[in-house]
Amino acid sequence: MDNKLAIIYLGVFVGLLTFTLVSVLRQIWKTQRVERNFSKLRNKLSKEKGTAQEYYELASIYADKKLYSQAISLFQKAIKAAEAEGEGEDSISIIYNGLGYAYFAQEQYDLAIRQYKEALKYQPNYVVAMNNLGHAYERKKLNSSALEMYENVLKLEPNNKIAKRRCESLRRLVSV
């Protein structure tokens, strides 16, 4: 009986160690891939003009690293490149949304709101930008505007968890 219990404990322990090892190795591989891409893009864009996609990718990496000033500059370059390249409205709206995120992260809510609205000009049904705009409105204490934005999200995606949760909370605040 004691041997069976020890074998079970040992099996669980080995299973947990294996799971942890695989998780750590995956994270290391992912980090190395991102760092290689970061280095490659940074080197290329410091030497020559890049594409909208390259500026966007590098800006996103900077934003993930919480280096928002650099990200903002690169998102702006991505927008200029996208317009020059004749990129589609979907691509440009995604870049504006990223720029809004970088401003939001720096608590520059007015600038974030402007970028999210710009993203929605290019792609009016862009749910991510609508949710982000609602969140920025909330931070500015513009609760009725935030509620309206989340309700618009729910018209497009009735099961959107973020919009549902925020609407419930804001309805209590707005109705008071």
Residue pairs with C-beta under 8 A, 6 or more apart in sequence:
34 61
34 64
37 57
37 61
38 58
38 61
41 50
41 54
41 57
41 58
41 61
42 58
44 50
44 54
45 54
45 55
45 58
45 74
49 81
50 58
50 77
50 81
51 81
51 85
52 78
52 79
52 81
52 82
52 85
52 87
52 91
52 95
53 78
53 91
55 74
55 75
55 77
55 78
55 81
56 74
56 75
56 78
56 94
56 95
56 98
58 74
59 70
59 71
59 72
59 73
59 74
59 75
59 77
59 78
59 98
59 99
59 102
60 71
60 98
62 68
62 70
62 71
62 74
63 71
63 98
63 101
63 102
63 105
66 105
68 102
68 103
68 105
68 106
69 106
71 98
71 102
72 99
72 102
72 103
75 95
75 98
75 99
75 102
76 99
78 95
78 98
79 92
79 95
79 96
79 99
81 87
82 91
82 92
82 95
83 92
89 122
89 123
90 122
90 123
92 122
93 118
93 119
93 120
93 121
93 122
93 123
93 126
93 129
94 119
94 126
96 115
96 116
96 118
96 119
96 122
96 129
97 115
97 116
97 119
97 126
97 128
97 129
97 132
99 115
100 111
100 112
100 113
100 114
100 115
100 116
100 118
100 119
100 129
100 132
100 133
100 136
101 112
101 132
103 109
103 111
103 112
103 115
104 112
104 132
104 135
104 136
104 139
107 139
109 136
109 139
109 140
110 140
112 132
112 136
113 133
113 136
113 137
113 140
116 129
116 130
116 132
116 133
116 136
117 133
119 126
119 129
120 126
120 129
120 130
120 133
123 129
125 156
127 153
127 156
127 157
127 160
130 149
130 150
130 152
130 153
130 156
131 149
131 150
131 153
131 160
131 162
131 163
133 149
134 146
134 147
134 149
134 150
134 153
134 163
134 166
135 146
135 166
137 143
137 145
137 146
137 149
138 146
138 166
138 170
143 170
143 173
143 174
144 174
146 166
146 170
147 166
147 167
147 170
147 171
147 174
150 162
150 163
150 166
150 167
150 170
151 163
151 167
153 160
153 162
153 163
154 160
154 163
154 164
154 167
157 163
